[in-house]
Each structure stands twice: as C-alpha cells, then as structure tokens.
Amino acid sequence: MFKNFLNFTNNKEIVYLDKASTKPIKEKWNKLLFKENKNNFQNLSSISPQSLKNQHVIEGIHHSFRYWLDANDYFILFTSGATESLNLAFKGIAFKHILKNKLFANKEKNIVISLIEHKAVLEICRFLELLGIEVRYVPILKTGIIDKDKLSIYIDKKTILLSLPYINNETGNCQPFETIGKLKKKYNFSFHCDLTASLDFGPFSLKDYDIDIASFSSHKMCGIKGLGGIAISDINKICPLIHGGGQQDGLRGGTENFPAIKVWGEYLKEKIISYKEGQKKINILDSYCINAFKREFKNRVIFNSFLKGKRLPGIINLSIKGIPNNELIAFLSERKVFIGNGSACNNIHLEESKVLYAMGFSHEEQKNILRISFDENNCMRDFDTLIKNIKLFEHNLKTDKSLKIDENEDLNDVLPDCESYRKIALKYWFNQVWKNKDRK
C-alpha cells in the first residue's frame, strides 16, 4: 500500500527532520526566483508597464493569503521575516497607544503573553517594559499549552494586546483559543497570533478565532529566508516602525522584494490545491514515526507531544532515557541526519529552552529531549535511517568514550549559528579531528 510513499523524498543525500527550524527550497522555486530577479527586477513604485503588471500580481498574492487565512477584509503586508512582523505587531500597537496618550511611560496599560512565545516576542516585551508597558505572563501547563482557566485573571480593561502562538513550536501542541473571543468582547483588546510554525500545514481561519493580527514567515513554508508577512484587520491601530517612501499603505517603507514575494505567492497557489494530499502524507508519517520509536525503544521513550489531543502532525517532541541529545545531534549531523532539540534560535548560544523550562522540564530532563519535525516531502525511510543511527550512536556511546563531550567545556567559543545542530556538530567535529590527529 505504501510502496511508492516509502520512497517519496526530494533529497537522497541527507535526511532532514528539522523542518520546524527551516525548510529547504525546492529547485523549481530557486529557478523561478532567479528568473524573476532577471526579468522582473523593476521597482513596484515606478510607473513602467512591467511595474504596473507586477502590482496586479501582488494583489493576486494578497488574495491568496486572504483565502488561506480566511481573512477577506484584512490587510496583507510583507516584511523581512516573522521577527519583523512580530516587532510591528507588538511595537505598532504599543507605540500607537503611547502616541495617542502622549505618554512615554505608561504603566496604566499591559500586554499579556505566555512563555511559549518565540524568543523574539520575549525580547520585544522586555523592551516594551522599559517604556513602562506592563507585561503579564500566562501560566503554562506541563503539556505546553496555556492554563485557559487562569487566562481571564491576567486580562483586564487595561490590556491592549494578547498574544499567543497557535501551536507550541517545540511540541506541536495547539493552544485553546475557543474562549478568547468572549474575553475580547468584554475587554476590547487586540489579539495577535504567531502562525509561523503552523501556516504551511493548511488553511487557518483568523475569523473563527477573532484574531486581529497574525505573523508568519516564508522560510517555514517555501524556504525563502528574509521574507515574512503579517495580516492586520485594522491598520489604523498600528504605528509604522519603518518610515520611508510610503510603500504598503505607509505601514512599511522600502522597496518591496517582488521576485521573492512572487515565488512565495506561486508556492501558496500550489499549496491551496495540494494541501489536503500533503496533510494525508504527513498524518501517515506522523503515525509511522511514533510507532517506530515505541517499537524500538519501548518504555525508554517518553512523548512530550500530545499523542491523544490537539496537536499539529509533523512535530514530535520526545525523550529517550540514557541518550544525551546534544551529543546525539552532533553524531547524526556527521552522518547527514538532522533533527533538533528545540527552537533553533535558542541554540545560537546553546541556551536552555525557556519553553521547556516553562513546561516544567528540569535541566537534566532537557538533556534527553529531541524534536523531530517533517513535512510531506519526507518519507518513511527517513525515520528508519534516524532510528538506525540513534541505535548506532547508543552502541558507540557504550564502547567509545571519545563520543562523550565534557559538559564543563565552554562551547560558546564557537562562532554562533542559527541552525540548532551546526554549532554542536562543529565542536564535535573539531574534537574528533584533533583526537584522531594525536592518535596518528
């Protein structure tokens, strides 16, 4: 039944199971990007015939995003990535309020978030606290979702913004949004949702959850880095952060990256047609991965993602007793097998995951946590290869002491990199090279 699906993959050279971190760009999108940069390089703000034609193309892409987000009346704006979109959402709301009230220190208002937000959100909120905006953190349950019963305690008439990601990007578990609409009607705050980790899986309705602002990114979808988006229900509630030539209704100055936007738009058009088939494949792969780990590691494997509950298929967080994650990831990367141990941006300086810490995982427990993330372009054989190499690592760990990295070593002397495995792999490789050199 699954004979063809078993071999369904676009890259036979590596096994890439870290797609919650970023996704590779398919060759056809790279070719289209080159073609557009060559033929459609004109400035969208000019009045050349090609620029006017490109403006109509952009409108069509806006329509595709509105369809995908069930957001007919929303303004779609393109940014340099999800981080800029997050900054625009949070600072845009806060600055608009500050300017409206002519106050630079306003302790009368608050923003409500959770500790499972992306690190960028936490950094933005620390900055806003310096301006006098109070930030409140909703408690997190062990499952990585907010305590919805306590949410109403943190929201009041002084709340100007509530922000929650649709999913916990380290476990895939979905947040309970069902009660937020009632709170909005009572307190009249803006509701922001980070959709970066989930938007590629399938359509999402901003209307159903009464979401005012949604942030997302291209590199978690078609793979193009340096491009993001934001959907806004009322642009009058947002203060621009980048002032310039009045592009994108004055909300973000600067010449738009038309070639990259067009490729993203073409990807989305194709996705609208094919996503149901893709979801079926991901669901099959998801079940296969879970069952394979249960079969091979039995009671040693602990699933930190929901197995019964609302979870986005394609992200599986698990722990294997006795297997240290950093050393395993380094070993796997040497063999061209890539997984993660949490959010990639937490690993720039090898930081402990604040999400997992908020969920109640101790420092020791985090040493065994792995995140496996994939999409419809992976295949069953990828998981077979992964498990085969984990078992090989475990065997080598018992017989070869050189695989054990001293936890007291200062790993921060390695140049930082935003991919979760690359810095660890570099340190591991460096150690192995010099150990082998000494042996010779």
N, C-alpha and C positions, 0 to 999 in steps of 0.2 A: 504493500500500500504506500509506504513512504520511500520507495526505492529512489525515485527522482529527487525527492525532497532531501534525502540523506546527503546528496552531493551538491545541494544548492548553495553556492558560495561565489563571491566575486573576486576573492583573493586567496590563492592557494599557497602563497608564500608565508603568510602569517595567520595566526588565529587571534582575532581581535575581539575581545569580550569586555571592553571598557567603553562602550558607546554612550554611557551616561556622562562620560567625560567629554568626548567629542566624537564626531563621525567622519569617516574618510569621504573624500569627494570622488564620485564615480567619474570615469574617463569621459563620458559624454558631456557631463556638466563642465569639466575642465575645458573641453573643446569648445563648448558654447561660450564660456567665459572669455576665452581667447578671441573667438570670432567677434563677440560684442565689443570687446576692447579695441579691436582693429577697425570695425565698421561703424559702430555706434558710439563713438567717443564724445560726441557733441555735448555741450553744456545744456542741461534741461532748461535753463533760464534764458537761453538765446531764442531768437525768432527764426532760426533756419527751418526749412521744411522738415529735415530729419528730426530736429528737436521737438517740433510740434507733433510729429508722429510718435516720438518716444514718450511724450506726455500722455498721449492716449493709451500707450502700452502700460504706463504706470497706473493709470486709472483702472485698467483691467486687472492689474495685480492687486490693487486696493479691493476691488470687488471679490477677488478670490479669497483674500484674507477675511473679508467680512462674512463671506459664506462659511469658511472654515470655523470661524469664531461665533457664528450666529449673532452678528453684530451689525445689522444693516445701517444703523444710524451713527455708528462710531467713526471717529477719525483715525486713520491708519498712518502712522509716522515711522519713517525708517531712521535708525540710529547706527552707531558704530558697533553695537552689540548689546546684550542684555544688561551689562553693567551700566552703560549709559542710560538705557531705558529705566532701570531702577533708580538711578540718580534723578532723572527727570520726574519720575512719579513721586518720589519722596520729597525731594527739594522743591519741585514745582508746586506741590500742594502747600508745603510749609512756607515757602517764600511768598506765595500769593497771600497767605493768611497774614504774614508779618507785614507785607507792604500795605495790605488793606487796613490793618490796625495801626500802622505807623509805629510799630514796636520792634526792637531788635532783640529784646529779652522778654520772651512771653511765656511765663510759667503757668499761664492760665489754660493752655491747651496741651493735648497729649496725643501720641501716636501709639497704637497697640500692635505689637508683632509677637512672634514666637522665636525661640532659639533654634528652630529648624529652618529658618530662613537661610538663604545663601549668605556666605561670608560678606559679600558686598553690601547686603542690606544692613548687617550688624555694624559695619564700618560707617555707612551713611548715617545711621541712627546715632552713633557716637558723636559724629559731627553736629547733628541737629541738637543734641543735648547741650553742646557748647553755646548754642544760640538761645537756650532757655526752653526748648521744647521738651516736655517730659516724655520718656519712652517707657512703656509698660510691657512686660513680657508674660505672655500667657503660659501657664504650666503645661508641660509635655508628659504624656503617659509613656510607659515602657514600650509601647508599640510604635512610638514616633509620631503620634497624632496629638492634636491639642485636646485638652480636657474641656470639651464643649459645655459641660455643666458649670464650669467656672468662668467661661468666656465673658458672660454678662457682668461679672464682678469687675472686670477691668475696663469696661466701656461705660462712658457717661456722656453728659451733654457737652463736655469739654474735649471729647475725642474728635479729631479732624481726619484721622486716617486709620484704617485697619488693614493690615497686610498679612496674607497667608499664601504659601505656595500650594498649588493643587495637590502635589504629591511631595512626600519626603524623598528627595533625590538619592538618599543613601539606602533606603529600604524599598521604595516604590509604593509605600502605603499611602492611601488617599485621605485627605482631610475631610472632616464632616462639615460641609458648607450649608447644610439644609436649614439651619436655624439663623443664619446671618441676615437673611432678608428681613426678618421680624425686628432684629436689633437695629438695622438701618432705618427702618420706618420710624422707630422710636427715637433714635438719637441723631439721625441725619448726618452721618459721617461718610467719607468716601471709602470704597472698598477696592483695594489693589490685590491682584493675584499674579504671582510669578508662575508662568506657564512654560518656562524654558525647558524643563526636564520632561514634559509630557506632551507637548504640542504635536510632535511628529507621529505619535501613535494613532491619533484620529481626531475628528472634529470635537470642539468643545464649545458649550453654549455659555457665553457671558450673560446672556439674557436670563437664562434659567436661574443663575445664582446671583443675579443683580450686581454683577461686578462692574465697577466704573472704569477701572484701568487695568490692563493686562500687559505684562512684559514678556518678551520671548527673543530667541536668538536663532541665527541661521546655521551656526556650526553644529548645533544639536539636531539639525534637520538635514539639509543637503550638504553640509560640510564646509561651507564658505565662512571663513573667520573674518572678523572685522565688520560684521553686518548684523544688525538686530532690528527689532521693531517694538512698537507699543501701540495699543489700541486704547482710545480715550473717548468716553461718552460725551464729555463736555469740556472743550478746550479752554473755555473761559475760566475754569478752575485751576489751570496750570500756568505757572510762570516759566517762561523760556529760560534755559540755562546757557544756551549758545546763541548769542545775538550776532546777526550778520546781514546777509542780503535779502532777508525776508522769505527764504525758501520754506516750503512745507507750512504755509499759512503763518509764517513768522515764529513757529514753535521751535524750529531748529535751523539756524543759519548754516550756510555751507553748501557747496555744490554736491548734489546727490551722486552716489556711486551707481549710475544707471546700469552698467553691464552686470554688476553683482546682483542688483535688485531684480533684473530681468531673469537671471538664472534661477534665483530663489523663487520667482513667480512661476517660471516654467516647471520647476520641481513641484510646486504646490498644485498646479493644474493637473499634473500627472498623478499626484498623490490623491487628489479628490476622486479620481476614477478608480485607483487601485488599492486604496487603504483597507477595504474590507478583506480582500485576499491577503494583504500583508498582516492584518490582525489575526487571521486564522493561522498563518505560519508561526507568528510569534507565540500564540497560545500553545501550539503543539510543541514548540521548542521549550517553552517555559515548563510545561509538564515533564518533558523528557529530561531536562536539566535537574529538576527537583528529584525525580525518581532515580536518576543515575547516582546522585550524591547519597540518597538514602540507601541505595543498594550497596554502594562501595564502602561507605563509611559508617553505616548503621547508626548506632546510638551515639557515635562520636560527633555527628554533625548536628548543629543547632541552627534552626532557621529563625533569623531575626525579622524577616519579612513575613507578612501575612500569608499563610497558606490557605486559610479559610477567613475571608474578609475582603474588603475593598482594597485592591492593590493593582497597580499598573503592571501588566505582564511585561517581561523584558528586563526587569530589575530584581535581582535576588540577592539578599544580604544573608550571609551565613557565617558560622564559626565552626572550625574543625579543631577539636581538642588535641593539643600536642603539636600543632603546626603553626609556627610563627609567621605572620603574614608578610612582614617586610622582607624577610629572607626568602620566602617562597616567591614573592613577586619579582625579586631580583633574579632568582633562578629561572623562573618562567620566561622573563624577558630575554634572557640569554638564549632561550630556545624558541624565540619568536612567538611566544604565547603571552597575551596581555590581558590582565584583569586589574581591578582596583581594590583599594581597601577603604574607600570613602570618597568624598568630594575631592576632585583633583586640586582645586585651589587651596585646600587645607594643607596640601603636601609641598607647597613651594618652599616652606621652611620646615618640613617634616613635622607639622603641628598635629596634636591630637585633635580628633574630630569633636567639635563643640556640639554637633547634632547628636552623636552617640553618647557624649557625656550628659547632655540634657535628657536623653532617654534612660539614663541610669547605668550605663556601661562604665565599669571601672577602668583604670589604666591597664590593668592586667588583662581584662576581658577584651579590650580593644586590640590587643596584640594578636588575636586569633581571627579577627573579623575580615571577611572578604566580600567584595561586591562584584557580582558578575552581571554585566549588562549587555544586551544584544538587540538585534532587530531582525527583520525578515530576510536580510541578506546573509545571515549566519546559517549554519547547518548543524545537524545532529553530531556529525563527526567532530565539530569544534569542541563539543563538551567531552566526547570520548578522548580527544587529544589532551584536553585540560586535565581530566582526571588521571589519565595515564602518567602525565608529567608530575602531578601532585604526589602520586604514589612513588614515583622515581625519586622525587625530592625527599620524601619521608625516608626512603631506604638509604639514600646518601647521607641524610642528616644523622642517621644512627651509626654510620660507618666512617664518615669523613668529617672530622672536627673543623676542617678548613671552611666548611659551609656555614659555620656559626659565626655571625658577626657580633663583635663585642658591643653590647648595648651602651657601654660607657664611652665609646668612641664619639668624637664630635663630628657629626655628619653635616653640620652647617657650613663647613669649609668648602663644600661642593657648590658650584655655581647653581643658583635656583632655576628650576624649570617647572612649567605649569602642568606637565603630564605626571600623573601620580607615580608611575613606575620608573621614569627615566633617571631621576637623580639617584634613587636607590640602586638601580642597575649599574650606573656609572661607578658608584662607590664599590659595589660588589665586584665589578669587572676589574677595577683598579687593584683591589686587594688580591684577586686571583692571579693577575698578571705578574705582580711582584713576588707572590709566593712561588709561582712556577719558575720565575727567573732565579730565585735563590736556590731552588732545588737543582737547577742546572749547574 
